[in-house]
Amino acid sequence: MRNPFIQTLLESNRSSASFLDKLRIESFTDILFRFLFQLEDKKYLSEEAIEIRLNSLKSEFTTILYHSFNDAIEVQKIVDSFFEALPNIYFKLLNDANAILDNDPAATCLQEILISYPGFYAISIYRFAHQLQLQQVKLIPRIWTEFAHNKTGIDIHPAAVIGNSFFIDHGTGIVIGETTRIGNHVKIYQGVTLGAISVSKDKANLRRHPIIEDHVVIYSGATILGGETTIGHNSIIGGNVWLTKSVDPNSIIYNKSKSYTKDKEILPEPINFII
């Protein structure tokens, strides 16, 4: 007697038009990151050695894409365009790393950022994925950013547009949605959400996420929602602020807290509670 479950899986395998090796796809972007920032287990001390390594990465990427697309001509176009864009991506990432070094008092050197900062790693994988998104490659950009999300706790959609010298500090819990637009020299701290107000599926192609203009600082826990929400340049958004409306340039938005002294004032709410 045939097993219906086995038959279903067999039919699914037979009817699949492509083969996605998820672990290999994830591994490639990590290897590319380590190669660019000298984090592999060897140095490349000549132009020829670097060219050979780049060609090996191209070959690996070609193989990965061919399993997905089964179209050698289309795959070659994608690989060539991606590696032509790689120098620009690399220099953008150096600007990001230097922005972190310039703004984080805890950062002692550039190498520390390249090796150990989860924010820089998430930005790097996002920039790789965004390039593929621009080339209209499906699935792989999202696999890459979700891989970084899993490693760092930072969730950046590959279709988001992020300017130069982007600084993520700490980073855990950051969410940057699909249609978000972020300008240059923006700093974002842990727990920030740049999200959408709930909309129906038929509005998926509309702008749903906010615009963050140049030189904005957004502190931890802030939530900024909506496609009509713009945070004007040179503004500061304080921790735990909730925004669904635009903010003028050069604004400071924060929640004002009030302190109480025990045994001297009546507290407005109980402080002894059980969750």
Helices and strands as residue ranges (DSSP letters): H 4-15, H 22-36, H 47-69, H 72-103, H 110-116, H 118-134, H 140-152, E 155-156, E 161-162, E 167-169, E 175-176, E 181-182, E 187-189, E 193-195, G 201-203, E 211-212, E 217-218, E 223-225, E 230-231, E 236-237, E 242-243, E 252-253
